[in-house]
């Protein structure tokens, strides 16, 4: 025979259940609230589409004017705040950009996510990297810095650059003093550079002369898209030259390991990778395939397809902690 509870006991039980539910979810709710931007602005960024050769020589003659876009999420807080510029990879703005923006906003750090593709009529360059010179995104980054340096809600001394894959390559090489001299007209510098799993297969003239700011590479040990080995070699070269550069890698982490919508790698069958290429700038603006001594092209035999891409929950969580701590140290006042 079923036991019948009095209305008073039913009400008491319901109140207890709701209280327990609220206590359990209150911290999560507070964290979610902290991650909401106080204000969101969409900025038009006047830029150029040019070849890598033009970028490397500072030649804008014949370059195509283009307007790209930046999403500025102003974190909760007063006055001039620190900002992290986020530069996407070959697939355009993906779910990891949203994840990092919310994570950083929750720490009182604003974010500026650049969309370097839509304004150029691109969705992805993964299957055909020749659609856009890889150094264009550096110009977009510098043009974004011009906007941020003048913004009343930005502390121009506390702007950090973080990029992923193709955008990680841009974030890595945007640190070079040569490129700043050629293209940075903002009057400002980044407080630090955080490239995620960049391609480090290219050796540029004066690539051991970055600006005097910390560079911290984040990589996956299992990455077969942009292998860890090429970045580790470049980091070693930079360290021997006295640059402030470090490298953190995570075991069993593949390319794009920070993706919040994937918990394991899958083969990206059509994606191009230069993992087996060695590219050198032997004269200003001339990128040479070291194996053939001919100008590099994405039709070269060293260009492969079918790397693995996907998230890794453990590496993602570890990188979140490492990077948030690093950014907070870079933008700390005093």
C-alpha positions in Angstrom: 0.0 0.0 0.0 1.4 3.4 -1.0 2.3 5.9 1.7 0.5 9.2 1.4 2.5 12.3 2.4 0.8 15.3 3.9 0.8 18.6 1.9 3.1 20.1 4.6 5.7 17.3 4.0 5.4 17.6 0.2 6.0 21.3 0.4 8.9 20.9 2.8 10.5 18.3 0.5 10.1 20.5 -2.5 11.7 23.5 -0.7 14.6 21.3 0.3 15.1 20.0 -3.2 15.0 23.5 -4.7 17.5 24.7 -2.1 19.9 21.9 -2.8 19.5 22.4 -6.6 20.2 26.1 -6.2 23.2 25.6 -4.0 24.7 23.2 -6.5 24.2 25.4 -9.5 24.9 28.8 -7.9 28.7 28.8 -8.6 28.1 27.7 -12.2 25.5 30.4 -12.6 27.9 33.0 -11.2 30.6 31.8 -13.6 28.3 31.9 -16.6 27.2 35.5 -15.6 30.9 36.6 -15.3 31.5 35.3 -18.8 28.9 37.6 -20.4 30.4 40.6 -22.1 29.4 44.0 -20.8 29.3 45.3 -24.3 29.8 43.9 -27.8 31.0 46.0 -30.7 31.6 45.0 -34.3 34.5 46.9 -35.9 35.3 47.3 -39.6 39.1 46.9 -40.1 40.5 48.4 -43.3 43.2 46.0 -44.6 44.8 44.7 -47.8 45.0 41.4 -49.6 48.5 40.8 -50.8 50.9 38.1 -51.7 53.5 36.8 -49.2 56.2 38.3 -51.4 54.5 41.7 -51.2 54.2 41.4 -47.4 57.8 40.4 -47.0 59.1 43.4 -49.1 56.6 46.0 -47.7 55.2 46.4 -51.2 51.5 47.4 -51.2 51.4 48.4 -54.9 48.6 46.5 -56.6 47.3 45.1 -53.3 43.6 44.7 -53.1 41.9 46.9 -50.4 39.6 44.8 -48.2 37.5 45.4 -45.1 37.7 42.6 -42.5 35.8 42.5 -39.2 36.6 42.3 -35.5 34.2 41.4 -32.7 35.2 43.4 -29.6 33.7 41.9 -26.4 34.2 44.4 -23.6 34.5 42.5 -20.3 32.7 43.6 -17.1 34.7 46.2 -15.4 35.4 50.0 -15.5 37.8 52.1 -17.4 40.6 50.8 -19.7 40.8 47.0 -19.6 43.3 44.5 -20.9 42.5 42.8 -24.2 43.4 39.5 -25.9 43.3 39.6 -29.7 42.1 36.2 -31.1 43.2 35.1 -34.6 41.4 32.2 -36.2 42.8 29.3 -38.2 42.2 27.9 -41.7 38.6 27.1 -41.0 37.6 30.6 -40.0 36.2 31.5 -36.6 35.4 28.2 -34.9 34.0 27.1 -31.5 37.4 27.5 -29.8 37.3 31.2 -30.4 33.9 31.5 -28.5 35.3 29.3 -25.7 38.4 31.4 -25.2 36.5 34.7 -25.4 34.0 33.6 -22.7 36.8 32.2 -20.5 38.8 35.4 -20.7 35.8 37.7 -20.3 35.0 35.8 -17.1 38.5 36.9 -15.8 37.8 40.6 -16.6 39.8 40.5 -19.9 38.2 41.8 -23.0 38.6 40.0 -26.4 38.9 41.1 -30.0 38.2 38.3 -32.4 39.3 39.0 -36.0 37.5 37.5 -38.9 40.0 37.6 -41.7 38.0 35.5 -44.1 34.4 36.7 -44.6 35.4 40.1 -45.9 37.6 38.4 -48.5 34.8 36.1 -49.6 36.4 33.1 -47.9 34.9 30.4 -45.6 38.0 28.1 -45.3 41.4 27.7 -46.8 42.1 24.2 -45.3 41.7 22.4 -48.6 43.5 25.1 -50.7 45.9 27.2 -48.7 46.9 29.1 -51.8 43.6 31.0 -51.6 45.2 33.5 -49.3 48.8 34.4 -48.6 49.6 33.1 -45.1 51.1 36.4 -44.0 47.9 38.5 -44.7 46.6 37.7 -41.2 49.6 39.5 -39.7 48.6 42.7 -41.5 45.0 42.2 -40.2 46.4 41.8 -36.7 48.4 45.1 -36.9 45.5 47.0 -38.4 43.3 45.7 -35.4 46.0 47.0 -33.0 45.6 50.4 -34.6 41.9 50.4 -33.6 42.5 49.0 -30.1 45.3 51.5 -29.3 42.8 54.4 -29.7 39.8 52.8 -28.0 38.7 54.4 -24.7 38.0 51.1 -23.1 41.4 49.6 -23.9 44.7 49.8 -22.1 47.1 49.8 -25.0 49.9 48.6 -22.7 48.0 45.4 -21.9 47.0 43.9 -25.2 48.0 40.2 -25.8 47.9 38.3 -29.2 46.7 34.7 -29.3 46.2 32.8 -32.6 45.4 29.2 -33.7 46.9 27.1 -36.5 47.1 29.5 -39.5 46.3 32.2 -37.0 48.9 30.8 -34.7 51.5 31.1 -37.4 50.4 34.7 -37.8 50.6 35.3 -34.0 54.1 33.7 -33.9 55.6 35.7 -36.8 53.8 38.9 -35.9 56.4 39.1 -33.1 59.2 39.8 -35.6 60.8 43.2 -35.4 61.2 43.3 -39.2 57.4 42.9 -39.8 56.6 45.5 -37.2 58.9 47.9 -39.0 57.2 47.1 -42.4 53.6 47.1 -41.4 52.7 48.1 -37.8 51.5 51.7 -37.8 49.6 51.6 -34.5 52.3 53.1 -32.3 51.6 50.2 -29.9 53.1 46.8 -29.2 51.6 43.6 -27.9 52.4 42.7 -24.3 52.9 39.1 -25.3 52.3 36.5 -28.0 50.6 33.1 -27.5 50.5 31.0 -30.7 48.6 27.7 -30.6 49.9 24.8 -32.8 51.3 27.1 -35.5 53.1 26.0 -38.6 56.8 26.7 -38.0 58.1 25.2 -41.3 59.3 28.5 -42.8 62.5 30.3 -42.0 62.3 34.0 -42.7 65.1 36.5 -43.0 65.8 38.0 -39.5 63.4 35.5 -37.9 65.6 35.3 -34.8 64.9 39.0 -34.0 61.5 39.3 -32.4 60.5 42.4 -30.5 61.3 42.3 -26.8 58.1 40.7 -25.6 57.4 37.2 -24.2 56.4 34.5 -26.7 54.8 31.3 -25.4 53.9 28.6 -27.9 51.2 26.0 -27.1 51.3 22.7 -29.0 50.2 19.1 -29.1 52.7 16.3 -29.0 50.6 14.2 -31.4 50.0 17.0 -33.9 50.6 15.7 -37.5 49.2 18.8 -39.1 51.7 21.3 -37.9 54.3 19.0 -36.1 55.7 19.9 -32.8 59.2 19.1 -34.0 59.5 22.1 -36.3 58.3 24.5 -33.7 60.6 23.0 -31.0 63.5 23.5 -33.4 62.6 27.2 -34.0 62.1 27.8 -30.3 65.5 26.4 -29.6 67.0 28.7 -32.3 65.3 31.7 -30.7 66.3 30.8 -27.2 70.0 30.5 -28.3 69.6 34.0 -29.8 68.4 35.3 -26.4 64.7 35.6 -27.2 62.1 35.3 -24.4 60.3 32.3 -25.9 59.0 29.2 -24.2 57.0 26.1 -25.4 54.4 24.0 -23.7 53.2 20.8 -25.2 50.6 18.3 -24.2 50.8 14.5 -24.7 48.3 12.7 -27.0 47.0 16.1 -28.1 46.3 16.5 -31.9 45.8 19.6 -34.0 42.9 21.7 -32.6 43.0 19.9 -29.3 41.4 22.9 -27.6 38.1 22.5 -29.5 35.2 22.4 -27.0 33.0 20.4 -29.5 35.3 17.5 -30.1 36.8 14.9 -27.7 38.9 12.9 -30.1 40.8 13.2 -33.4 39.4 12.5 -36.9 41.1 12.6 -40.3 40.7 15.8 -42.2 40.9 14.1 -45.6 41.2 17.3 -47.8 43.2 19.5 -45.5 46.6 20.5 -46.8 49.6 20.3 -44.5 53.3 21.4 -45.1 54.5 19.0 -42.3 57.1 17.5 -44.7 58.2 20.9 -46.2 61.1 23.1 -45.4 60.6 26.6 -46.7 63.3 29.3 -46.7 63.2 33.0 -47.5 66.6 33.2 -49.3 66.1 36.7 -50.6 63.6 39.3 -49.5 60.2 38.1 -50.6 61.4 34.8 -52.2 60.1 31.7 -50.4 62.1 28.6 -51.6 61.3 24.9 -51.2 64.6 23.8 -49.7 64.2 20.3 -51.2 63.9 21.5 -54.8 65.6 25.0 -54.6 62.6 26.3 -56.5 59.9 28.7 -55.4 57.6 27.1 -53.0 54.0 26.2 -54.1 51.1 24.3 -52.6 51.4 21.9 -55.6 54.9 20.8 -54.4 55.4 17.1 -53.5 56.1 17.9 -49.8 52.5 19.2 -49.4 50.4 16.4 -47.9 46.8 15.8 -47.0 44.9 14.0 -44.3 46.2 15.2 -41.0 44.2 14.4 -37.8 42.2 17.2 -36.1 40.2 17.1 -32.9 39.8 18.0 -29.3 41.4 16.4 -26.2 39.6 17.1 -22.9 42.6 16.7 -20.7 44.9 18.9 -22.8 42.1 21.4 -23.3 41.6 21.8 -19.6 45.3 22.0 -18.9 45.8 24.6 -21.6 42.9 26.7 -20.3 44.6 26.9 -16.9 48.1 27.5 -18.3 47.0 30.2 -20.7 44.6 32.1 -18.4 47.4 32.2 -15.7 49.9 33.4 -18.4 47.6 36.1 -19.7 46.8 37.4 -16.2 50.5 37.6 -15.5 51.1 39.5 -18.8 48.4 42.1 -18.2 48.9 42.5 -14.5 49.4 46.1 -13.5 52.5 47.2 -11.7 
